Amino acid sequence: MHMRALILAGGKGTRLRPLTVYTPKPIVPVVNRPFLLFQLDILAKAGIKEVTLSLSYQPNKIEDLLGDGTDHGVHLSFVTEPSPMGTGGAYRFASRGNRETTIVLNGDILTNADIKRITDFHRSKNAEATIALFPVPDPSNYGLVETDQEGKVLRFIEKPSPEEAAALGLNHINAGIYVLEPSVLDLIPEGENASFEYDVFPKLLDSKKPFYAYLMDSEYWRDIGTPESYLAAHHDLLAGKVDGVPDFESGESETATTAIIDSSSVIGEGCVIKPNARITNSVLGTGVHVEEKAVITGSVIWPYTRISTFSEVTDSIVGRGSHIGRNVTLRAGSVIGDKATLPDYSKA
């Protein structure tokens, strides 16, 4: 059975600002790889060759970086929405007359989900639509999904309060991975804005079509749409908590013998690390300069940034081409955009 995949990557990444002002969210670096490659990996592993990216924000940057996908084991095509159409509208627009089973992925989830297991489950249920669910401790920021014993979807509860969620005894949220038969396209008016959560899925339930939920119980899943979550994803990856992702390798860099870099850190190509600098559990992009006695801990530094002498960067994200002055202190949770200059002795 021929299947294709669609990645919904049209958002502006507003929750991830300032990191997404110059870099569209699908290609923000995650351990020095464009984020979207993690999704292409799981699709290629499942034998899915045809992948469409639905874009609307800075599409050229994404196309330029990813090319036609052959380097990543897939064939990539790109569609750019004429105006933001919502998740369901984007799916309808991107189908362009193709009546095939489609795996749809939200473009802001980092996961090692076994796509083949999800599609096998979908087939075994003869489902028209299958939604992947993931258990979270606090579902109040997400949509909860209630199912019966067989895995049939019963209803959606959007962003319940923690009390409501506890009373319902539910913690399974929409993980942003769907398997959809072409009949689902008929529920979406052409050229209109439609959302899966608010328009398409309620129609599926009303029509009593076979609509099932696959529970991700042992896989990794994280929505990387906020700086906190983006940083936490790095900590998870560096700690080896995500099975099945490629090994992360440091590039050639110029490192002083007295610099201390721990084994979990990943250092990009062409970095310069001066004497007595200390780097722990961090990722440095290409061409980062770290001067004498600077200390970087639990942080992500984007390419071509300079961290000056005696500065301390802790659990922070620093954008591309920035200059962090001498004796600057970046405390946990700091997020510095691209091309920023922090004067000597600043604290953030």
Secondary structure, 3 states (H helix, E strand, C coil): CCEEEEEECCCCCHHHCCCCCCCCHHHCEECCEECHHHHHHHHHHCCCCEEEEEECCCHHHHHHHHCCCHHHCCEEEEEECCCCCHHHHHHHHHHCCCCCEEEEEECCEEECCCHHHHHHHHHHCCCCEEEEEEECCCHHHCEEEEECCCCEEEEEEECCCHHHHHHHCCCEEEEEEEEECHHHHHHCCCCCCCCHHHHHHHHHHHCCCCEEEEECCCCCEEECCCHHHHHHHHHHHHCCCCCCCCCCCCCCCEECCCCEECCCCEECCCCEECCCCEEECCEECCCCEECCCCEEECCEECCCCEECCCCEEECCEECCCCEECCCCEECCCCEECCCCEECCCCEC
